[in-house]
């Protein structure tokens, strides 16, 4: 039992530890968007399914000795893929739809080790059930989920804050080599153990415990798929509108695994009279929140409520799965179908939805699917009942389901209602809407929204149309920087286009070079807003990741120095991490002229980026000035509260004393480690 426990625990720990390690490593290579995590989850779920299929095939077709030989051989081959350090050649400056590239990168880097780790739990449970009379292999399944959750919780609390990304990959690779040795020993020890029961007894069990019918297998699939879709939809909602950080990736996944542990290790804790009312409340809350998404909420209530709702839904789905689990004889088939449901959910959210839908329809669809599968489970239990109880019970459940599906449909319609444009691609959902009547409302504007975050507006009144507003007003930090350099023609670099507001600062003779990773943003800025066409400055637009393009231009010798470089690239409500590391700032300063200004928009609802700015400025012997602009509504209804950091050398500051007005120089207030491409800790700057 010791070797089974050790092997399954180690495999599960490594299986889920590698997910944030590899995802964080490649996140900056593809724009820092939350879709990178969704694509990684798709890969992990599909390979998990392949691992379960392999375990089922091996268990059914080969004898114990041949199983051990085959499995240890593949384990030995997998050592050739170590260490799991992605090749930087996979980086791309301008892939419009990088999902397939990400999947290929993951397959080459971690595909075979992850495949074998995925097969370990069902395979060893089957071996254990074969050689131990009266064994309870499903307890090993709960043990593997516990080790998986331990891995997920240890990453943001222990591993990410203390180990550079490269070292994480190396340590994981060493641990995997140890797993290969332990798993090989377990395989050979198991193959040498005799079967716990004879052929006649096995035949009797097979006859008494017939294979579950297709209806039950369909319910297995539906329950697993529902939980998977909700897991990914909730994760996308949080990471799209808060930040694409491992903490928010891992919390929903940890709760998902916790529900597995509870339902399969302590099934009595899933008590229908408690969890069914909670399920109704959870489904009701999530559909209500999708309907009222425009109403702001704090980060803690959002995370807490959605996490609780997800956990309740997963408890019901996995609790019903545990109630329907088959005899251990059909264990590997059960796991194959459950993993097929998970992979189906991953494919739907990771590939189908971004390419098929123009809004985040997968979230309400996941809610509808969960309600529908629970309806099927409970009406199935009414089938043996005759008379009015069956009729009234079915009618009541059907009415409740119809009412909920009606609410979901209304919410789906509301997600696109009233918008001029609703569009979506790998980098997220973009919407444009008009607010107010320009004939009578001074604050009538056209808004550009990414997820639920406002990424710029333009006044609909002719007298204000060319004026920079929202986070970019003249009284803000960026407005002060622009005024400080007025006069001679300037060359200004801008990372992040939005609706093009910064073009309003362009003057005749200026050149604005804008770097934008999302070609859809450029299309909308040109078709729905007039900042780019109104500016007297020359406008150049380069589509691709801003930092990678800046570096590429340096290497090719085609770069021209900037008088000012503005960093205004957002992922949801957060700056992508790879744009605020030491290496990124080194690139920015290499692209600036002597005396140039680096302006960074650090306006953020959830993250305190000031320590990041201070450490970066200090590393290059610069000064970081922060401007917190809070306009009075009576003075200017078109300006928003904003925070900008200007990073300059002291000689430049002395030449522009006006920049010191209302500025606060950032000083180190606490021990804070500078972020690099190999180290960052977003959890440490949560407000």
N, C-alpha and C positions, 0 to 999 in steps of 0.2 A: 504493500500500500504506500510505503514511503516514496518509492521511485515514481509511482503514478502521480502522487500528490506534488512532488517536486517538479516533475516534468510539465504537468499541466499548468501549475502555478507560474513557472518560469516562462513557458510559451505564451500564456495569456498576458503576463506583464510586458513582455517584449512586443507582443502583437499591438498593444495599445500605446506603448511608449513611443514606438517608431512613428505613429501618426502625427503627433504635434512636432516631433523632431524634423521629419522630412518636410512637412507642410510649412513650418516656419522658415526652413532653409530656402525653399523655392518661392515663398510668398513675394519677396521683392523682385523676382525675375519676371513676374507677370502682373505688375501694377499694384500689388498690395491689396487687392480687392477680396471681399469675402467669398466671391465665387471660386477662388483658388481652393478654399477649404471644402466647398461643396463638391468640386471636381475630385479632390483627394478622397473624400468620403465615398463618392461613387466608385472610385478605383478599389478602395479597401473592401467595400461590400461585394463587388463583383469577384474579386480574388478570394474573398471569404467563401463565396458560393463555390468557386472552382475547387478550393481546398476541401470543402465538405463533399463535393462530388467525387473527388479523388479518394477520400477516406471511405466513402460508401462503396466505390468500385473495388478498392483494395480489400475491404472486409468481405465482400460477397464473392469475389472471383479467385482469390488466392488462399492457400493454406497458411497457418500461422508462421511456419518457417520461411516461406516465400515472401510473405508480407514483411517480415523483418529484414530480409535481404534487400527487397526492392526499396523499402523506405530508408534504410540506412545508406543505400547507394545514392539516392537523391539528396539526402542530407549532406553527404560528403561533397557532392557536386556544388551544392549551394555555397559552400565556403569560398569558392572561387569568385563570388560576387562581392565579397567584403573588401574594404570597408564600404559602407553605404553612404558615400559622399557624392552628391550629384555633380556631374560635369558642367562647368560654367558655359560650355559650348551650347547648352540648351537655352541660354538666355535669348530673349528676342526683344527688339526695340519696338516692334509694331505689328504684332499678330492680332488681327481683328477678333478672331475666335480661337483662343489658344487652348481650348479644352482638350483636343486630341493631342496636342504637343505635351501638355501636362501629363496625360495618361501614358503616353509613350515614355516620357522621362521617368515616371514612377515604375513602369514595367521594367525598364532597363536597370534602374538603380536598386530597387527593393522588391521587385516582383517575385523572384523565386524564394527568398527567405520568408516573405509574407505569406506566400502560398503554403509553405510547409508549416509555418506557425499556425495558420488557419486550420490545417487538417489535424492538428495534434489533439485537440479536445475530443472531437467525435471518435477519432481512431482509438485513442487510449481508453475512452469509455467503453467502446465495443470490446477491446481486448480484456478489460477488467470484468465486464459482464460475462464473457466467455469462460474465464478461468476462476471466477468466484461465485459459488453457489449462493443464490439469494441476494446478490449484490444490488446496490442502489446506485447505478451509474449517474443518475440525474443529479446527485449530490456533487459529483465531480464537475458537472456543468455549472452549478452554482459557485463552486470554488474557483473555477476559471473566470467567471464574471467578477468575483470579488478581487482577484488579482488584477484584472483589467481595470477595475475602478481605482484600485490603489495606484496603478500606473498613471492614470489620468489626473488624479489628485496630486501626485508627487511632482508632476511636471511644472505647474505654475508656482508651487510653493517651495520646491527644493532644487529642481534641475535647472529651470530657465534662469532663476536669479544668480546661480552660482557657476554654471558651466557655459563657456562659449559654444556656439552652435556646432563648430567643427569637432570640438571635444565631445559633445553629446553623441555625434555620429560614431566617433571612434570607440567610446565606452560601450555604446549599444552593440557595435560589431563584435567587441570582445565578449560581451555577455552572450551574444548569439552563438559564438563558437563554443562556449560552455554548454549552452542548450543542446547543440548538436551532439556533444559527447554524452550528456545525460539521457537524451532521447534515444540514442543508439543503444545504450546499455539497457534501458527500459524495454525497447523493442525485442532484444534478444532474450532477456529474462522472461518476458511474457510468452514468447514463442516456445520456450522450454517447459512452460507449465501446462499440465493436462487440462482438458475441458472439464468444467465442473459437473456436467450432466452427460448422460449417454445419448445415443441417437434416438432411442425410443422415447425417452423423456422429452427430448427436443421436439420430436414430431408431435407429441401430445400437446406441448405448449403451443406449437404453431397452429394446431387444430382448434385449441380452446381460445386462443387469442388471434382471431382472424385479422388480416390486414385491414386497416381503417378504410372505409369507402371513400370514393372521390369527393363526396360532399364534405366530409370531415377534413380531408386534405385541402380542399378549397378554403375552408374556414381557417386552417392553419396559415395558409398563404395570405388571406385577407387581413388577419390580425397582425401578422408580421409586417405586411406592407403598410398598414395604417400607422403603426408605431414608427416605422422608418420615415414615412412622408412627414409626419408631425415633428419628428426629431430634426430633420433637415430644414423644414419650413420655419420652425421656431429659431433654430440656429441662424438661418439667413436673416430673419427679422431682426435679431439682436445684433449680429455683426454688421449688417448693412447700415443700421441707423445708430449704432454706438461706435464700434471699432472692430476691425478684423484682427483680433488678438486671441492668442491661445486660451486665455481664461474664459472668454465667451464661447469659444469653440467647445471647450472641454466640459463646462458645467452641464449643458444639456445631455451630452453623451454619458457623463458620469451618472446622471439621474436615470437615464435610459437603462444603463447596466444595473443600477441599484434595484430597479423594478424587476429585472431578471433574477437577481440574487434572492430577493424576498419571495418571489412567486415560486421559484423552483426549490429553494432551500427550506423555506417556512411557508408553505402554501396556505396554512390556516390564517396567516396575517392578511391574505386577500379575502375579505369578507364582503360578499355582495351587498348586504343591506347598508354597509357604510360607503363602499366605493361607487355604487351606482348613482346615489344622489350627488356625490362629489364629482362624478363624471359629467352629470348634467350641468353642474355649476361651472366646471372647467371649460366644457364646450361652449357654454353660454358666455362666459367671460371672454374667451378668445374671439368669438365672432363679434361680440360687442366692441372689443378693442379695435378690431379691424374696421369696424364701422365708424368709430370715433378716433381714428388714428391722428387726425389733425389736432386733437386736444393734447397739449404737452403733459408729460409725466416725468418724474425724476428717475434717475438711473436705477436706484435701488428698488423702488416699487415695480418698475418694468421688469427687471431681472427676477425679482422674487415671485411676482404673480405669474409670469410666463413659465418660470421654472416649476412652480407648484402645479400649474395646470398641465404641463407636459408630463410631470411625474404621475399625476392621477390617471391621465389617459394611457400611459404606458403600463401602469399597474393593472388596469382593466384588460388591456390587450394581452399582456403577458400572463396575467392571472387566468384568463380564459384559455390561453395556450397550455398552461400547466394542467388545467382541469382536463384538457383533451389529449394530453400526451399519451402515446401508445405504449405497448409492452416494449421492454428493452430490445426485443428481437428486431423491431422496426426503428430503432433509435437513429441510425445513420440516415434513413429516409426522412425521418421527422426533421432532423437538422438541415437536410438538403432543402426541404420545402420552406422551412423557416428562413433560411439564408436566401432562398429565391425570392421570398417576399421582401426581405430587406434590400436585396439588389434591385428589385423592381422599383421600390420607392426611391432608391438612389438614382437610377436611370431616369425616372420621371422628373425628379427635382433638379438633377445635375445636368441633364442633356435635353430632355424633351421640353420642359417648361421654358427655359431661356430662349429656345428657338421657335417654339410654337405660340407662346402667349406674349401679349404686350404688357400685361400687368402680372402681379404676384398672385395669380390664381391658384397656384399649387397649395397655398396655405388653406384657403377656404375649401378647396377640393379635399385636402387631407382631413379637415374637420368633418366634411360630409361623409367621406369614406369610413371614418371611425364610427360615426353614428349609425351608418348603414350596416356595418359588420356586427356591431353590438345588437342591432335589431335582428339580424339573421341568427345570431347565437341564441337569443332568448325565444324567438318564435320557433326555432328548432326544438327547444325543450317543451314547447306547448303541443307539438305534433302528437305525442302519445295520448294527450288529454282529449276527451270527447265532451260534447255538449257546450253549454253556454260559456263555461270558463275559458275554453279555447277560443271561441268567437270573440268574446269581450276582451280577452287578453290580447289577442292579435290586433283587434281594432284599436285598442288604446295605444299599443306600441306603434302601429302604423300612423295614427294621427299625430303622435309626438314626433315621429320621424319626418312626416310631411311638413309639419310646422317648422321644424329646424331646417330642413332643406330649403324651405321658402326663405327663411332668414339668410341662409348662406347665399342663395341666389341674389337676394337684394343687395347684400354686401359686395358681391362680385360686380354687380352693375354699378354700385356706388364708387368702386375703385377707379373707374374711368369716367364717371359722369361729371360733366362740367369742365372738362379739360380740352384745350385746343389740340394738344398733342399728347399721346401716351405711346411711348416706345420703350423697347427693352433689348438688351443684348447681354453678353457675358459680364460686362462691367456694372450692370444694374439697371434699374427702371428710371426713366426720365419722363417728366411731365411738365407741361406748360399750361398755365391758366391765367386768365385775366381777373383782376379784382378791382371793383369800383367802376364808376361811370366817369370818364374823363371830362365830360361836359359839366359835371357838378362837383366831383370829388377831387380835391387837390392831391390826395394820396392814391389815385387810381394807377395801378401798375400791372405789368405783365411779369409773372413769376416763373422762375426756372427751378424745378424741384427734382432732387436726386434722392430716391427713396422717400423719406419724409423731411429731408433736410433742404432748406432754402439755399440754393447755390447762385443766387443773383436775381435782380429785378431791373426793369426799365420802366420809367414813367410813361404813361400813355398820354400825358399832356404835352403838347408841342413845346412849350417853354422850358420843360424839364427833361426833354427826351435825350439830350446829349450830356446830361449831368450824371456824374458818378454817384450812386446812391447805395443803400444798404450798408454792407461792411466796408465800403470803399469811399466813403464821403471825404470831403476835403479836410474835415477836422480830425479824421482818423490818422493812425500812424502812417499808412501808405500815402494819404493825402499830403502829409507834412514832408515825406521823402520826395514826392514828386515836385512839390513847390521848391524844395531846396536845390533841385537840379534844373530849374527852368532857365531858359536862355539859349545856349548853344544847342544845336541838334544833338539828340541823344540816341543811343542804341540800348534798348531795354529788352531784356529777356523775361518771359513770363511762363512759369510752370503751372498749367491749369487754366483752361479757358473760361469755364462757366458760361454765362451768357455774353461775355465779352466786355464787361463793365470797365475794366482797366484801360481799354482802348480810348475811353473818354478823356484820358489824360494825355493822349498823343497830340503832338503839335506838328505843324508843317516842318519837314526836314527830319523828324524823328523816324526811327525804324523800330517797330515792335515785332519781335520774334516770339511766337507763342508755341509752346509745346503742350500737346493734348493727346492723351493715350486713347481716348474714346472718339472714334470718327463720328459716332452718332451725336456727340455733343457739338462738334463742329457743324454738322448739318443743321442742327436746331438753332445754334447761335446765328447762322447765316440766314435761315428762312423765317425765324420768328422774332428776331431782335435786330436792331439797326446799329448797334455800337460799332461793329466792324466796318460797315459801309459809311458811317457818318464821320469817322475819324479822319483828319487831314494827314495823319501819319501813314507811312508805308507799313503794311501788315504782311508778315510772313508766318505761315502756320506749318509746323512739322508734327505729323501724327505719329505718336509712339510714346514710350515711357520717357519722361523728361530727363531724368538723370542718365539713363542709358544713351539717349541721343546726345546730351551734352558731352559725355565721355567719348562717344563715337566721333563727334566732330573734332574733339581734341586730338584723337589718334590719327584722323585722316588729314589733319592740317587745314581743314576748311573753316575752323572756328574764327569768329571775330569777337573781340572783347566787348563786354557790356559796361555801360555806365551804371546800370542798376539791374539786379536780378531779383525777381519777385517769385516767391514760392507760395502758391495758392492752390495746390493740388490736394483735393480731398477724396477720401474713401468713406462714404457715409458722413459722419460727423468727426472724422479723425484724419490727421495727416498720415499717409502711409509711412511706416517705420523706415523703410530704406531711403527715404528722402531727408531724414534728419539724423543720419549717422555721421561719425567723424569723416569717413571716406566721402560721403555725399558733400559735406561742407568743404572738404578739400577741393573737390571738383568745382563747386560754386566759386570759390575764391580764385581758382585758376582761370575762370572765365570772366572775372571782373577786371576792369581797368584799375590802376592805382587810384585810390580815393573813391572807388566804387562803393555802392550801398547794396547790401543784401537785406531784403525785406521778407519776413516770414509771417504769414497769417496764422496766429495761434488761437483764434477764436474757437472755443470748444465748450460744449455743455458738460462734458464728462471727464476730460483729461486735462491735467495741469502740465503744459509743455514748457513752462518757464525754466525748470531745472535743466531740461535738455538743451535749451537755447544758451543758458549761462555756461554750461560745460563746453559746448561747442565753441563759443566765442573765446573762452579762456584758453582752449587748446591751440588756437591760432593767434593768440595775443591781440584779440579784438575786444571791443566793448559792445555789450548787448543792452539796448535801450528798449523798454517795453512801454507802449502807449495804450492805456485803457480808456477807450472813448465811450462815453455814455451820454448821448445827446438828450436834451429835454424835448419831450414830444411837442411841447408848445412851440419850440424853436424850429424843429425840423422833423416832420412826420415821415420823411422818406429815409432817414438814417437809422441804422441799427447800432446797438451796443457791440463793440468789437475790441479785439486785442491784437496788436501787431508788435513784432519785435524787429528793430533795425540793428543789424550787426555791421559795425564799421570799425576802422582803426581810429586811434585817438587823434591823429593828425587831421583826419577828415572831420571829426567832431569839432575840433578847434576851429576849422575853417567854416563850419556851419553852426555857429552858436545857437541859431534859432531852433535847432533840433533838440536842444536840451529842455526847451519849454514843455512842461507837463509830461516829461519823460521820467521814468524810474530806471536807474541803472541796476541791472541784475547782479546780485552778489550771491556767493554760495551760502545758503542758509542751512543746509544739512548735507551730510555725506551722500553724494550722488555720483555714481559711476558713469562716465561718458559712454554714450551709445556708439557701437561700431557695427559693421556688417556682421560681425561674429557674436555680438552681445547686445541685447536690449531687454528691458523688463517693463512692459506696458502696465502690468499690474501695479507697479510701484508708483505710478503717476495718476491713478484713479482719484478723482476728487471725492 
